[in-house]
């Protein structure tokens, strides 16, 4: 179960209604604004919120990867044990990679990340992740308050969108994207051509033929992949950072001089 943070700014969904805590007039007492009806507030106690959360009536807003929703976000994966064995193994492997880094409180993690990469190379050889991957997985995990679902691979979202796409064709598409898109600057049309050739080759030895996927299906798969990693492989780290680097939205100040910004430009 995810951790519960109950404080001003916390959002939660209770019986289909979205709320945000806006005031705390007394200890463990919260005034919550109904996000569907502006200026409508309701009073909750901490005990009341935790009671509804424990019994599944209440859902806290979550952050990070693999989430969905507009006002109140939730995870696309309800239970990690419901995933395919391969997807679970990939998530647990990512957790194994970042586990020694999670509790570190160093000013800079770079030397620890580098040392961890060296350890993983000795243990896993060619399957060892890059420094960028460790930074990214660590961010996903911390943003989600330690929820393993944040480490589920993006390939989990690349599954068949309709019942007409056979599982074997799905794996062919993923395989070709992995082989070509990250190695050379192939277009989505090129990848689609590679997939069609592979499917046709397999159909030559089959009585029950596989259906050929359309180009749009392949484009959807590519769009759901990790944009940073693909850009890095195709155009280098600098361009990947420039295109995908994160910018964090600052909270609005609640009193004068809570946040001060300084412009070092010299005046005339």
N, C-alpha and C positions, 0 to 999 in steps of 0.2 A: 504494500500500500504506500502511496506517495506521502511525503511529509506534509503536515498541515501548518501553514504560516498564517496566523490570525493577527492582523494589524491593519492600520489605516492604509487603504489602497488595495487590500486583498479583494479579489473578485471570486464569487462562487455562484453556482447554479443550484437552486433549491426547488424541487418539484416543478421544473420547467421555467422558473422565474430567475432572471439574472440580477444579482445584487453586487454592490461594491461598498466596502466599509469606508465611511467618510468622516466619522467622528467617534471618539471614545470618551464620553463625558465622565465615566467612572471606571475604576479597575474592573476588567472582565465584562464591561457593558459596551455594546457597539451600536451606533446608529448606521443603518445601511440604506443606501439609495437604490431604489428599484430602477434598473437601467432601461426598462421598458416604459417607465412613466417618470419622466424627470420631475424633480422636486418632491417626489413621494418617498418618505423614509419610514423604515420600520426598525424597531428595537429588538436586538438579539443579545442573549448572554453567551459567554464563551461555552458554558456547559450545554446550552441549547444547540449551538452550531456543531460542537463535537458529537452530540447525540445523533443528529441527523446524518453527519458524515459517517459515523460508525455503522449506521444501519442502511447506508447506501442511498439515502434520499438527497444527499448534498454532494456536489462535485466541485472541488476547487479548480480555479483556473491554473493551467500548467504552461510552462515555457519550454522552448527547445524544439528539437527535431522530431519528425514523425507525429506532429500534432495537427489537428483540424479544428475548424470552428472560427467564428468571427469575433464575437464579444467574449465568450468563455470558451477556451480551447480545451480539448481532450485528446487523448492518444488514439491514433488510428488502430493500434493493436491493443485490445482489451486485456489479453492474457498472453504472455510470451510463450507459455507452454503450448498454446494452440498453433504456433508457427510450425513450419516444416523443420525437420531435424537439422537440415543444412543451415537454415536461417538462424536457428537457435545457437548452433555451434559458432557461427560467425559473430553473433552478439556477445557470447561468452568469451570468445577469443579477444575481442576488442576490450572487454572489461579486464581480462588477464593482462593485457598490454599496459593499461593505464592504472591498474590497481596500486602499484607502489607510489604513484604520483598524486593520488587523490588528496591525501591529507597533508601534503607538503605546504608549508607557509613561507616559502622563500620569495625574496623580492624578484628574482629572475629564475625561471624554470629551465632556461636553455641548457645549462650544463647537465641537469638531471634528465632532460629529454634526450640529449645526445648519448648519455650513458645508458639509458634504457634501450635506445635503438641498438646499441652495440650488444647488450645482453640478449635482445630478441634475435639479432642476426646469428649469434652463436647457437641459440636454441632452435630457431625456426628457419634459418638460412634464407632462401629466396622468398619465403612467405612473410618475412619480417616487414612491418609497416615503416613508412617514412616518418621523419620528424613532424612534417605538416599534418599527417594523419593523426599522430598522437596528440598534437595540440588541438585538433578539431574534435576528436573523440572526447578528450578531457573537457572541452568547453560544452559539448552536448550533454555530457553526464552531469556536470556541475549546474548548468542552466536548468536541468530537470530535477534538481534536488536529489540526485542519486537514483534516478529511475532507469532500470536496465533497458526499458523500451526505447530510450533515446539512442541506444547503440545498435538498434536493428538496421540492417543494411537497406539502402534505397531500393535494392532489387526487390524487396518485399512489396514495394508499390508498383513494380513493373509487371505484375502478373497479368494473366488474360483479362481483358476488360469485358469480353463476352464469352459465351459458352462455345462459340464457333472456333476459337483458337485452341488447338490441341496443346497439351503440355510439352510435347516433344518440339513443336514449332517454337514455343516460348523459349525453351532452352537454346535452340539454334540461334534465335535473335540475340539473346544475352551473350552467347559465345562469340558471335560475329562482332558485336559492339565492342566487347573486351579486346578482341584480337586486332581490330583495325582502327577504331576511332581513337584509341589512346596511343597508337603507334604512329600513324600517319594522318595527314589532313584529308581524310575521306569525308564526303558529304553523306547526308542521310540517304540520298538516292543510291550512292555507291554501296552503302551497307545493305540496303534493300536488295540490290542486285546480288550481293554475296549470299544473302539469305535464300533468295530464289534458286540460285545454283545449287546450294546445299540441299534444299528441300527436294528439288527435282532429282538430284543424285540418289537420295534415299528412296524416292518413289519408284525408281527403276527396279528395285529389288523387293517391292511391297505389292501385295494384292490390294490392300486397302490404302488408298493414296492419302497423303497429308494435304490439307488445304493450303494454298499459297496465301500468305498474308499480304495485305496491301501496303503501299509505301507509307500511308498515314499512320498505320499501326507501328511501324518501325520508328517514325518520327516521335510518336508519343513515348516510346521506351527511352529514346535518347534524351528527351526533355526532362525525364524524371531522374536522370542520373546525377551524380555529384558534379555540379558545374565547376567548382574550384579545381578538383582533381583532373578533370578532362582538359580544362584550359591550361593547367600547368604542364601536362604531358604534351600538349599540342604547341603551345606558344611560350612556355617558360614560366618561372616562378614570379618574375616581376609583373608581367602582364596579368597573371592570374590574381595576384594581390590587388593590382590596380582595379581590376574588374569586379572582384568579389569580396574585397575587404569590408569588414563590418563597421557600421557606425551606430553607436548606442544613443538612443533618445534620452535626454536628461529629463528628470522629473521637474515639474514646474515649481518654482520657489513659492514658499508659503509665507515668507516674511522678508522685509527689506534687507538687502546685503547678504542673503543666504548663499547666493552664488555670485561671484565677482569674476568678470572677464577683463583681461588686460590686453590692450593693443600696443605693441612695441614699435609701431611705425613712427618715425621721427616727424615732428611737425615742421612746417616751413619756418 
